[in-house]
Protein backbone atom coordinates (compact mmCIF):
# COMPACT_ATOMS: atom_id res chain seq x y z
CA UNK A 1 0.00 0.00 0.00
CA UNK A 2 1.22 3.45 -0.83
CA UNK A 3 0.39 6.54 1.24
CA UNK A 4 0.28 9.88 -0.58
CA UNK A 5 0.89 13.00 1.50
CA UNK A 6 -1.37 15.04 -0.75
CA UNK A 7 -4.28 12.57 -0.28
CA UNK A 8 -4.49 13.04 3.51
CA UNK A 9 -6.26 16.30 4.32
CA UNK A 10 -6.21 17.93 7.76
CA UNK A 11 -8.96 16.51 9.95
CA UNK A 12 -9.52 13.32 7.90
CA UNK A 13 -7.04 10.63 8.99
CA UNK A 14 -6.30 7.56 6.91
CA UNK A 15 -7.12 4.30 8.71
CA UNK A 16 -4.58 1.49 8.47
CA UNK A 17 -5.11 -2.21 9.11
CA UNK A 18 -2.60 -3.97 6.86
CA UNK A 19 -0.43 -7.07 6.85
CA UNK A 20 3.00 -6.31 5.40
CA UNK A 21 4.89 -9.03 3.51
CA UNK A 22 8.70 -8.94 3.63
CA UNK A 23 9.23 -12.35 1.98
CA UNK A 24 10.82 -10.81 -1.13
CA UNK A 25 12.89 -8.23 0.74
CA UNK A 26 16.71 -8.46 0.64
CA UNK A 27 18.04 -8.32 4.21
CA UNK A 28 21.69 -8.95 3.27
CA UNK A 29 22.72 -5.40 4.29
CA UNK A 30 20.75 -5.45 7.55
CA UNK A 31 22.80 -7.91 9.60
CA UNK A 32 22.03 -9.11 12.32
CA UNK A 33 18.46 -8.72 11.01
CA UNK A 34 17.83 -11.72 8.77
CA UNK A 35 14.13 -11.17 8.10
CA UNK A 36 10.75 -9.96 9.33
CA UNK A 37 7.71 -12.23 9.61
CA UNK A 38 4.04 -11.62 10.44
CA UNK A 39 4.35 -7.82 10.15
CA UNK A 40 1.15 -5.86 10.73
CA UNK A 41 0.19 -2.22 11.25
CA UNK A 42 -3.12 -0.96 12.63
CA UNK A 43 -3.90 2.66 13.37
CA UNK A 44 -4.17 6.09 11.78
CA UNK A 45 -2.12 8.43 9.62
CA UNK A 46 -3.10 12.07 10.03
CA UNK A 47 -1.84 15.42 8.87
CA UNK A 48 -0.42 17.91 11.38
CA UNK A 49 0.51 20.91 9.30
CA UNK A 50 3.16 19.75 6.81
CA UNK A 51 3.93 16.58 8.74
CA UNK A 52 2.19 13.21 8.62
CA UNK A 53 1.81 11.56 12.03
CA UNK A 54 1.35 7.81 12.46
CA UNK A 55 -0.55 6.68 15.58
CA UNK A 56 -0.51 2.90 15.29
CA UNK A 57 0.31 -0.48 16.71
CA UNK A 58 3.08 -2.16 14.75
CA UNK A 59 3.85 -5.82 15.28
CA UNK A 60 6.07 -8.46 13.75
CA UNK A 61 8.67 -11.12 14.42
CA UNK A 62 12.27 -10.06 13.83
CA UNK A 63 14.49 -12.94 12.68
CA UNK A 64 17.92 -12.20 14.16
CA UNK A 65 21.33 -13.88 14.17
CA UNK A 66 22.53 -14.68 17.68
CA UNK A 67 25.70 -12.67 18.33
CA UNK A 68 27.42 -15.63 20.00
CA UNK A 69 26.81 -18.55 17.66
CA UNK A 70 25.01 -16.95 14.66
CA UNK A 71 21.98 -19.25 14.99
CA UNK A 72 18.76 -17.54 13.86
CA UNK A 73 15.96 -16.85 16.35
CA UNK A 74 12.75 -14.84 16.46
CA UNK A 75 12.10 -11.74 18.57
CA UNK A 76 8.43 -10.71 18.78
CA UNK A 77 7.73 -6.98 18.71
CA UNK A 78 4.33 -5.38 19.30
CA UNK A 79 4.40 -1.67 20.10
CA UNK A 80 1.83 1.13 20.07
CA UNK A 81 3.51 4.39 19.22
CA UNK A 82 3.11 7.84 17.67
CA UNK A 83 5.79 8.95 15.22
CA UNK A 84 6.17 11.44 12.39
CA UNK A 85 6.88 10.87 8.70
CA UNK A 86 9.07 13.81 7.70
CA UNK A 87 9.51 14.99 4.12
CA UNK A 88 12.83 16.71 4.88
CA UNK A 89 15.38 16.94 7.67
CA UNK A 90 14.17 19.31 10.34
CA UNK A 91 15.94 20.33 13.56
CA UNK A 92 12.63 20.92 15.34
CA UNK A 93 10.98 17.56 14.61
CA UNK A 94 11.92 13.93 15.12
CA UNK A 95 10.68 11.02 13.07
CA UNK A 96 11.41 8.92 10.02
CA UNK A 97 12.53 10.64 6.82
CA UNK A 98 10.50 9.83 3.69
CA UNK A 99 11.03 12.50 1.02
CA UNK A 100 8.48 12.94 -1.73
CA UNK A 101 4.71 12.62 -1.94
CA UNK A 102 4.40 8.82 -2.07
CA UNK A 103 5.40 6.70 0.91
CA UNK A 104 5.40 2.92 0.71
CA UNK A 105 3.75 1.49 3.85
CA UNK A 106 6.18 -1.45 3.94
CA UNK A 107 9.09 1.02 4.25
CA UNK A 108 7.41 2.72 7.21
CA UNK A 109 6.85 -0.62 8.98
CA UNK A 110 10.39 -1.75 8.14
CA UNK A 111 11.97 1.47 9.51
CA UNK A 112 9.96 1.22 12.72
CA UNK A 113 10.62 -2.49 13.35
CA UNK A 114 14.31 -2.10 12.42
CA UNK A 115 14.69 0.31 15.35
CA UNK A 116 13.97 -2.61 17.73
CA UNK A 117 16.99 -4.68 16.65
CA UNK A 118 19.22 -4.97 19.74
CA UNK A 119 22.91 -4.09 19.60
CA UNK A 120 23.81 -7.60 20.75
CA UNK A 121 21.02 -10.04 19.88
CA UNK A 122 21.04 -13.06 22.20
CA UNK A 123 18.50 -15.87 22.13
CA UNK A 124 17.48 -17.61 25.34
CA UNK A 125 20.03 -20.23 26.34
CA UNK A 126 22.74 -18.80 24.10
CA UNK A 127 26.24 -19.54 25.41
CA UNK A 128 29.67 -18.29 24.47
CA UNK A 129 31.34 -20.95 22.29
CA UNK A 130 34.30 -22.81 23.73
CA UNK A 131 37.80 -22.74 22.27
CA UNK A 132 38.56 -24.92 19.29
CA UNK A 133 41.30 -25.78 16.84
CA UNK A 134 43.20 -22.64 15.86
CA UNK A 135 41.33 -20.25 18.15
CA UNK A 136 40.70 -19.47 21.80
CA UNK A 137 37.71 -17.79 23.37
CA UNK A 138 38.29 -15.52 26.35
CA UNK A 139 35.70 -14.00 28.64
CA UNK A 140 36.11 -10.57 30.15
CA UNK A 141 38.34 -10.83 33.22
CA UNK A 142 40.19 -13.97 32.04
CA UNK A 143 43.96 -13.80 32.20
CA UNK A 144 45.36 -13.96 28.71
CA UNK A 145 48.52 -15.96 28.11
CA UNK A 146 50.78 -13.81 25.96
CA UNK A 147 53.04 -15.46 23.41
CA UNK A 148 55.98 -13.96 21.56
CA UNK A 149 55.33 -10.92 19.43
CA UNK A 150 57.20 -9.87 16.29
CA UNK A 151 57.67 -6.48 17.98
CA UNK A 152 59.68 -8.00 20.86
CA UNK A 153 62.90 -7.23 18.91
CA UNK A 154 62.20 -3.52 19.43
CA UNK A 155 61.94 -3.80 23.22
CA UNK A 156 65.61 -2.86 23.83
CA UNK A 157 65.90 -0.37 20.97
CA UNK A 158 66.66 3.18 22.11
CA UNK A 159 64.68 5.50 19.83
CA UNK A 160 66.03 8.73 21.45
CA UNK A 161 69.71 8.11 20.54
CA UNK A 162 69.07 8.08 16.82
CA UNK A 163 69.92 11.37 15.08
CA UNK A 164 67.28 12.80 12.84
CA UNK A 165 68.11 12.68 9.14
CA UNK A 166 68.28 15.88 7.09
C-alpha angles and dihedrals in degrees: 000000000000124000117209117204091211092054095060110078124194111274096019110085123196113240117224128199105151139146111221120211118210096171093113096041119115109231096175092112094045101070126189084030106081099173149326123241133186094011116179137169126196125175143060140308113205137173120246104181107299094343129085114220123203116208103181151124111248120192138174146129115262113211105213136179112239108243092222105047104004093237112149120245138168127249115193116218125187115163135163110211146152117227138158130243104215124200093202139010110281128181092209099052135054126206144090119317116234111161120201135035100282120066121186109225092217089060091053092050091044093051092049096046092043089062089066095061106117121231090238110024111205125177120214111279094018112152133191108259118248125242119280142177110321097003142065129207118216128190122215109278095026116130109245119219107226119214128194117301127209087233092062089093088068094055094095097035114118107218094182096062094061114100116230115250121239 
